[in-house]
Amino acid sequence: MVNVIDQVISDNYAIYNGDCIEVMAGLPDKSVHLSVYSPPFGGLYNYSSDERDLSNCRDYDQFFDHYRFVIEQIARVTLPGRCSAVHCMDVPTGNTGSDAYIDFPGDIIRLHQKMGFHFIARHAIWKEPLWVRNRTMQKNLAHKTAVDDSVQCGVASADYLLIFRKRGENRVPVANPIGFLEYAGDDSKMPNDVRRLRGFDGDQKQNKFSHWIWRRYASSIWDDIRMGNVLPYEESREADDEKHVHPLQLDVIDRVVQMRSNPGETVLTPFMGVGSEVYSAVTKGRRGIGAELKTSYYRQAVRNLENAVSGSRAIQGGQIDAFDVIEAAE
């Protein structure tokens, strides 16, 4: 029996207001096809006062001591040959944006390699500097800094999406026999003659629609992510929340779900927030499992996922088998 505060279980998804380690411990071995998540950024943000909150660690080293348990559980529940995607960024050593940075992505990579994963891709998600400045009030991104002393100028640090593949053979290919059918991102530059080939079922060498998408998905730099394409989250904020906490863009999640899983498969997120990864899984015809410790975020996720189900095709075939082994404590 899992000790969670609340839960919602449906044919499409199972979400839990509780600690992700306890929730994942209730999942069977090799039951998840893909995991996608954004962990607390090594102490950069503090999300709650709960002692189980990974963002409440004493220091950077303790964060990774605790994060190891998360990766250990993800490795256990993930099918061999399948992927885990981690959203992260370089972490500043101070809160003004003018200090040095820690290679947080590099430390995440090295820990995954120790825990049974191959590191297979790193996508840099471009962010417009003025947008970052207005959202974070980072002083070293102000034009005034360049005027006064450009040595002190900073950078609008990219987000990174790190892709890992669990060691072992993938026995069920993620196949796209008529290529990709939709594009997650700004497709305004797609030529009309290319767009008309969507769903082309002939020789896939001639499928310019899918080729156009693939060339952008395979790029190391994603510069067409729509920064504002996020789930509603304002109502989930509490008085002591960081002012610039922001959900992961749906374009990023949709690309991973589309590329790394098949319809009907199970997508897990251990740090659910307001439900973005589960929302993407459901709207893309997959099944989602999510855990979120902070109650205000969980409640927003409940609302967001109710909207996802009401606005999308229900997944056929009944509940996820793994759901049957997870129950809320009475």
Sequence and secondary structure as in RCSB ss.txt:
>XXXX:A:sequence
MVNVIDQVISDNYAIYNGDCIEVMAGLPDKSVHLSVYSPPFGGLYNYSSDERDLSNCRDYDQFFDHYRFVIEQIA
RVTLPGRCSAVHCMDVPTGNTGSDAYIDFPGDIIRLHQKMGFHFIARHAIWKEPLWVRNRTMQKNLAHKTAVDDS
VQCGVASADYLLIFRKRGENRVPVANPIGFLEYAGDDSKMPNDVRRLRGFDGDQKQNKFSHWIWRRYASSIWDDI
RMGNVLPYEESREADDEKHVHPLQLDVIDRVVQMRSNPGETVLTPFMGVGSEVYSAVTKGRRGIGAELKTSYYRQ
AVRNLENAVSGSRAIQGGQIDAFDVIEAAE
>XXXX:A:secstr
 B  SEEEE SSEEEEES HHHHHHTS TT EEEEEE    TTS    S TT GGG SSHHHHHHHHHHHHHHHH
HHEEEEEEEEEEEE EESSSSS S EE HHHHHHHHHHHTTEEEEEEEEE   HHHHHHHH  GGGSHHHHHHHG
GG      EEEEEEEESS  SS    TT      S  TTS HHHHTTTT  S GGG HHHHHHHHHHT SEE   
 TT     GGG  TTS TT     HHHHHHHHHHH  TT EEEESS TTTHHHHHHHHTT EEEEEES HHHHHH
HHHHHHHHHHTS   SS S GGGGG  B  
